[in-house]
Amino acid sequence: MPFIGPLKGEENVVYLVPETLKIEECRIPFIGPLKGACPSLCPQKGKTTFFFLNSIQMKGKRHSLFLISKICSSYGKIRLYARPKIASHRDSRGGGWFRWELKFLGIFLALISFSNLIFSNKTFALYTPTLSASVDKSDIIVSGNDVLRFDKTAFNLLTLIVKTNNRTGYTASISSETNDTSLKNLESTSGAKIESIAEDLPLGDFTANTWGYKMWSEDTFKPIPPVSSPVNIIQTTEGTGYNASELRTINFAMKLGDTLESGSYTNKMIISVVANPYEKKARINRGYDFNTSVGNLDKNQTVIDGKGKRDNIYHIKRSLITKDLIPADAVNIENGNTSDYEVKIWFVPSENTVYYWTEANKITLSKDSSFMFDRMPKLQTIDLSGFDTSEAENMARMFSNSPELKSLDFSGFNTGKVKNFTYTFYDVKNIESLDLSMFDTSNTTTMYGMFNGMTALKNLNISSFNTKNVTEMQEMFQYNSSLTSLDLLHFDTRKVTSMKNMFYGLSNVTSLDLSSFDTR
């Protein structure tokens, strides 16, 4: 905008307040965050600051400028004026003509690309990753009237809109269409152009006739990347939410010199949005839901008071047969919202066996895997090799009240995220040896009654247990009456708040070294 001279009897300092001024952040775009209570926005003591805005800006900025006026009340005055629309202006300081309606960035092409999205033909509803992206404008035009008069800077914003349910998120990158990153005046006979800045800079440090970009949340502008070296501007690790979109603002800015040749200066940019790599998985619902589905398979079980006793299920095994051989009465138990594969179970009465099946390498268990094998009174063996427990956080009562279990092989069990082991092995009365040396319990907070009621247990390997975050250990080894020794010297008990009945009924342990326990 043209310079407007001092009003009679008053001196002034001129600022132009752009549409994006955020008073609450004490920031003027391209000037940077202002110190304290925005003092640098205020006039000098006893002087007046004039804000010249166009008619549209006047409507939306009166309240904001009133707030500035209150902040600056101890300094000087704030006055608001509508600026006239000027078509052209000759710079009074020389240097030739400078056309104020000059188009600096004529066309901005946002080319959106997608990859790593996996689709397959399915006859049932399963999770399918999707991604869509768009920009709020296909071109960005900055005219001379948009240049902040006192420092010859201008900017424009582009909003990138992304919507994806991809669980691993997405990555967006930016580059110019070619390796030439300048804004060129194609009609110029002298090769006039606006070069990209060469390093990260605040706008105030731009040299004349340079431009750059930044994400709205960043403090400094970055050089325009060439097509040979695109730069990632957004990297997420999860989807944008159910039926929700994510908006990200990209800020393009430039600083112009007095002698810049008139004309249109253009470049083309590419924004690429790519779904992050995603590993397909077979997923099931909560442990309790699995337990219910398994229990309902046996049509000849004993029923008392309307409840099935599951007394014909002796084994749970993985089936490796081909899909075409699966029995017609098999039941689907996959999570329809999150699973990429079918998961089926069926019962073979002649074998007293429940089989589970999937085309995936393993079945990923739910975060809540509690009660998964609970209350199966005749269950003797479980094939755990087909389960991925890396996402499980709750294993409370996972095997409880299944007294006939003979052994459990936890090779490959990942418990790194498990927080809750409450009554996990409660009343599992026939297991004599239990090797949990592969258990990672670093995130576990409760071991309440974990081994309670394991009356046949003679050998317990918990040498890997990390109890630094455990707060509850009450009833942990209660009624382990067959144990003769227990090594707990590695236990960290500094956060434990309850040990009530921790060793109650441990009748065959003759000595127990608790010298490492901190019970303060």
Secondary structure, 3 states (H helix, E strand, C coil): CCCCCCCCCCCEEEECCCCCCEHHHCEECCCEECCCCCHHHCCCCCCEEEEEECHHHHHHHHHHHHHHHHHHHHCCEEEEEECCCCCCEECCCCCCEECCCCCCCCCCCCCCCCCCCCCCCCCCCCCCCCEEEEECCCCCCCCHHHCECCCCEEEEEEEEEEEECCCCCEEEEEEECCCCCCEEECCCCCCCEEEECCCCECHHHCCCCEEEEEECCCCCEECCCCCCCCEEEEECCCCCCCCCCEEEEEEEEEECCCCCCCCCEECCEEEEEEECCCCCCEEECCHHHHHHHHHCCCCCCCEECCEECCCCCCEEEECCCCHHHCCCCCEECECCCCCCCCEEEEEEHHHCEEEEEECCCCEECCCECCCCCCCCCCCCEECCCCEECCCCCECCCCCCCCCCCCCCCCCCCCCCCCCECCCCCCCCCCCCEEECCCCCCCCCCECCCCCCCCCCCCEEECCCCCCCCCCECCCCCCCCCCCCCCCCCCCCCCCCCECCCCCCCCCCCCCCCCCCCCCC
